[in-house]
Amino acid sequence: MRSSNGVIFKRCGCRDHGRNRLEQRCPRLTERGHGSWYFHCSATNLLGRRERARRGGYPSQAAARQARDTWLAGTAADRTTQGWTVEWWLRHWLDTRTHLRATTRFHYTRDVEQVPIPHLGAYRLADLDAGLLRTVFAKIAGVTNSKGRPQSASAMQHLRTTLRAALNLAVKEGVLACNPARHIEIKGYQQPHAQVWTEARVASWEETGAHPAVAVWTADQIAELLGSTTDDSLFAFWWLAGLRGLRRSGLFSAFPGPTPAP
């Protein structure tokens, strides 16, 4: 039965002599209790795209119609969470990040392709909750990295940050009511605190080679550097690096290097 709200039909699993499924061509479909009812329809989701639904196994035409009407009556947000996988959403999130630097986009894309999509991509957005994410994160933590070592706490924190950013968009657009990634805690992760390069730390570094994870120069050390590079062709680079506090990606974007000769 066709209508503006889709199609409701009956089918079965019988096969012909060539072992091909008869489905809607089976002559026994008129018999009571033979086969089951299905519906096939589509509607617009929250992002303005048509989502298709095909459900079956209903005992009667009325039951299939009721299931179709229930699906169509669902909100656009429900259709998005029920129909979109995490992989689709992550790719959509990357596509909408139009103001990212090229290097930032590259790292986001690489990280998403290597970890979240292989481990979470097949789940639907509607399936995501704190319990599921804890289980998946524990599984990821047990997988060795490219160097054959366990995942570091900082790598797991970076994964959480990336996933949380992607799901924040889903919350913002009304697809999810809350962000389940915000409940994930990474064991052993501590935000590194910057330490000043005091004379004692400089002496220790020169003797042992050990240094703080994040360290900053004193004003006198910056002045000494800039004073010794005034005639250097890269003086602007040293000035920008020393006084503006840019990240490494920002520095290389400002000074991309020479253009290759044709």
C-alpha positions as CSV (number, residue, x, y, z in Angstrom):
1,M,0.0,0.0,0.0
2,R,1.5,3.3,-1.1
3,S,0.8,6.7,0.3
4,S,2.4,10.1,0.8
5,N,3.8,8.7,4.0
6,G,5.7,5.8,2.4
7,V,5.0,2.2,1.6
8,I,3.5,-0.6,3.7
9,F,4.0,-4.1,2.3
10,K,4.0,-7.7,3.2
11,R,6.9,-10.1,2.4
12,C,8.2,-13.6,3.4
13,G,11.3,-15.7,3.2
14,C,10.1,-18.3,0.7
15,R,12.4,-19.2,-2.2
16,D,11.8,-20.4,-5.7
17,H,13.5,-23.5,-7.3
18,G,16.5,-21.4,-8.1
19,R,16.8,-20.5,-4.4
20,N,16.0,-16.9,-5.0
21,R,13.9,-15.1,-2.4
22,L,10.3,-14.5,-3.5
23,E,9.6,-11.8,-0.9
24,Q,6.6,-9.8,-2.2
25,R,6.0,-12.2,-5.1
26,C,5.1,-15.2,-3.0
27,P,1.6,-16.6,-3.9
28,R,1.0,-17.5,-0.3
29,L,1.1,-14.0,1.0
30,T,-2.7,-13.9,0.9
31,E,-2.7,-16.6,3.5
32,R,-3.3,-15.5,7.1
33,G,-0.1,-15.8,9.2
34,H,2.2,-16.2,6.2
35,G,5.0,-13.6,6.0
36,S,5.2,-10.4,8.0
37,W,4.5,-6.7,7.4
38,Y,7.0,-3.9,6.7
39,F,7.1,-0.2,6.2
40,H,9.5,2.0,4.2
41,C,9.4,5.8,4.4
42,S,11.5,8.9,4.8
43,A,11.5,12.3,6.6
44,T,13.8,15.3,7.1
45,N,16.2,15.2,10.0
46,L,17.5,18.1,12.1
47,L,20.2,18.9,9.6
48,G,17.7,19.2,6.7
49,R,18.6,15.8,5.1
50,R,16.2,13.1,4.2
51,E,16.5,10.1,6.5
52,R,15.0,6.7,5.3
53,A,13.6,4.1,7.6
54,R,12.8,0.5,6.6
55,R,11.4,-1.7,9.4
56,G,9.8,-5.1,9.4
57,G,8.6,-8.2,11.2
58,Y,5.2,-6.8,12.2
59,P,2.4,-9.3,12.6
60,S,-0.2,-7.2,10.9
61,Q,-0.7,-4.3,8.5
62,A,-2.1,-2.2,11.3
63,A,1.0,-2.8,13.4
64,A,3.3,-1.8,10.6
65,R,1.2,1.3,10.0
66,Q,1.3,2.2,13.7
67,A,5.1,1.8,13.7
68,R,5.5,4.0,10.7
69,D,3.3,6.7,12.1
70,T,5.3,6.6,15.4
71,W,8.6,7.0,13.5
72,L,7.2,9.9,11.4
73,A,5.9,11.6,14.5
74,G,9.3,11.5,16.1
75,T,11.2,14.8,16.2
76,A,13.9,15.7,13.7
77,A,16.5,15.4,16.5
78,D,15.3,11.8,17.2
79,R,15.6,10.9,13.6
80,T,19.2,12.2,13.5
81,T,20.3,10.4,16.6
82,Q,18.6,7.2,15.6
83,G,19.9,7.3,12.0
84,W,23.3,8.8,12.2
85,T,26.3,6.8,13.3
86,V,29.2,8.3,15.2
87,E,31.4,8.1,12.1
88,W,28.9,10.1,10.1
89,W,28.7,12.7,12.8
90,L,32.5,13.0,13.2
91,R,32.9,13.6,9.5
92,H,30.1,16.2,9.6
93,W,31.8,17.9,12.5
94,L,35.1,18.1,10.6
95,D,33.3,19.5,7.5
96,T,31.7,22.3,9.6
97,R,35.0,23.4,11.1
98,T,35.7,25.8,8.3
99,H,37.9,28.2,10.2
100,L,40.5,25.7,11.3
101,R,44.2,26.2,10.3
102,A,45.3,23.6,7.8
103,T,47.7,21.9,10.3
104,T,45.0,21.8,12.9
105,R,42.5,20.2,10.5
106,F,45.2,17.7,9.4
107,H,45.8,16.6,13.0
108,Y,42.0,16.5,13.8
109,T,41.3,14.4,10.7
110,R,44.2,12.0,11.4
111,D,43.2,11.5,15.0
112,V,39.6,10.9,14.1
113,E,40.4,8.4,11.4
114,Q,42.9,6.5,13.5
115,V,41.0,6.1,16.8
116,P,37.4,7.3,17.2
117,I,36.0,6.0,13.9
118,P,37.5,2.5,14.2
119,H,36.4,2.1,17.8
120,L,33.2,4.2,18.0
121,G,32.2,4.8,14.3
122,A,29.6,2.0,14.0
123,Y,27.6,3.1,17.1
124,R,24.5,5.4,16.6
125,L,24.5,8.7,18.3
126,A,21.4,7.5,20.2
127,D,23.6,4.7,21.7
128,L,26.1,7.0,23.2
129,D,26.1,7.2,27.0
130,A,28.7,7.5,29.7
131,G,28.8,3.8,30.4
132,L,29.4,2.9,26.7
133,L,32.1,5.5,26.4
134,R,33.9,4.3,29.5
135,T,33.9,0.8,28.2
136,V,35.3,1.9,24.8
137,F,37.9,4.2,26.3
138,A,39.1,1.3,28.5
139,K,39.4,-0.9,25.4
140,I,41.3,1.9,23.5
141,A,43.7,2.4,26.5
142,G,44.7,-1.3,26.2
143,V,45.7,-1.0,22.6
144,T,49.3,-0.3,21.9
145,N,50.3,2.8,19.9
146,S,52.5,2.9,16.8
147,K,55.6,2.6,19.0
148,G,54.3,-0.6,20.6
149,R,53.6,1.1,23.9
150,P,50.4,1.5,25.9
151,Q,48.4,4.6,25.2
152,S,49.6,7.5,27.3
153,A,47.4,9.4,29.6
154,S,47.9,12.6,27.4
155,A,46.9,10.7,24.3
156,M,43.7,9.5,25.9
157,Q,43.0,13.0,27.1
158,H,43.5,14.3,23.6
159,L,41.0,11.7,22.3
160,R,38.5,12.8,25.0
161,T,39.0,16.4,24.0
162,T,38.4,15.7,20.3
163,L,35.3,13.6,20.9
164,R,33.9,16.1,23.4
165,A,34.3,18.9,20.9
166,A,32.5,16.9,18.2
167,L,29.6,16.0,20.5
168,N,29.4,19.6,21.8
169,L,28.3,20.5,18.3
170,A,25.6,17.8,18.5
171,V,24.3,19.3,21.7
172,K,24.5,22.8,20.2
173,E,22.4,21.7,17.2
174,G,19.9,19.9,19.4
175,V,20.8,16.4,18.3
176,L,21.9,15.3,21.8
177,A,20.5,16.5,25.1
178,C,23.9,16.4,26.8
179,N,27.4,15.5,26.0
180,P,28.3,12.0,27.4
181,A,32.0,12.5,26.8
182,R,32.1,15.1,29.6
183,H,31.7,12.2,32.1
184,I,34.9,10.4,31.0
185,E,37.8,10.7,33.4
186,I,41.3,9.8,32.2
187,K,43.3,8.1,34.9
188,G,46.9,9.3,35.5
189,Y,46.4,12.5,33.4
190,Q,47.6,15.7,34.9
191,Q,47.7,19.0,33.1
192,P,51.4,20.0,33.0
193,H,52.2,23.2,34.8
194,A,54.8,25.5,33.2
195,Q,58.0,26.0,35.2
196,V,60.4,28.8,34.9
197,W,64.0,28.2,33.7
198,T,65.7,29.2,36.9
199,E,69.5,29.0,37.1
200,A,69.2,25.8,39.2
201,R,67.0,24.1,36.5
202,V,69.3,25.2,33.7
203,A,72.3,23.7,35.6
204,S,70.3,20.4,36.2
205,W,69.3,20.2,32.5
206,E,72.9,20.8,31.4
207,E,74.1,18.0,33.8
208,T,71.4,15.4,33.3
209,G,69.5,16.3,30.2
210,A,66.2,16.2,32.1
211,H,63.9,19.1,31.7
212,P,60.3,20.1,32.7
213,A,57.5,19.1,30.3
214,V,56.6,22.8,29.9
215,A,59.1,25.5,30.7
216,V,59.3,29.2,30.1
217,W,62.2,31.6,29.9
218,T,62.8,34.5,32.2
219,A,62.7,38.1,30.8
220,D,66.5,38.2,31.0
221,Q,66.8,35.0,29.0
222,I,64.5,36.4,26.3
223,A,66.5,39.7,26.2
224,E,69.7,37.8,25.9
225,L,68.4,35.7,23.0
226,L,67.0,38.7,21.1
227,G,70.1,40.7,21.7
228,S,72.3,38.0,20.2
229,T,70.1,37.6,17.1
230,T,69.5,41.2,16.0
231,D,71.5,40.6,12.8
232,D,70.0,37.1,12.1
233,S,67.9,36.8,9.0
234,L,65.3,35.1,11.2
235,F,65.2,37.8,13.8
236,A,61.5,38.4,13.2
237,F,60.9,34.7,13.9
238,W,62.8,34.8,17.2
239,W,61.0,38.0,18.2
240,L,57.6,36.5,17.5
241,A,58.4,33.2,19.2
242,G,59.9,34.9,22.3
243,L,57.3,37.6,22.9
244,R,54.0,36.5,21.5
245,G,53.6,33.0,23.0
246,L,52.3,31.3,19.8
247,R,51.9,27.6,19.6
248,R,54.3,25.7,17.3
249,S,51.6,25.3,14.6
250,G,51.0,29.1,14.7
251,L,54.7,29.8,14.3
252,F,55.0,27.6,11.3
253,S,51.9,29.1,9.8
254,A,53.4,32.6,10.2
255,F,56.8,31.4,8.8
256,P,56.0,28.6,6.3
257,G,59.5,28.5,4.8
258,P,60.8,29.2,1.4
259,T,58.7,28.5,-1.7
260,P,60.2,25.7,-3.8
261,A,61.7,26.8,-7.1
262,P,59.6,25.9,-10.2
